[in-house]
Amino acid sequence: MKKEVVVGVKDLKEVDNDFFLVVVKILDHQFLDFASDVPALAECVRLGFRVPEGYELLINYMANTC
């Protein structure tokens, strides 16, 4: 995230947690990084591996919004 979010009563830019849901403005959200995420997805497809769950959620969300 580029801007701070409120966690409890503190404003933070980073949250040390494996699973954390937070509402942020779309402008503050960083989406797929073409330098790292897209090649990782392409490698999964090339090798026939299952796409990691986080990517599955993003792909399903994008597919359902069209």
Secondary structure, DSSP 8 states (H G I E B T S, - for coil): --S-EEETTEEES----SS------GGG-----TTTHHHHHHHHHHHT----HHHHHHHHHHHHH-
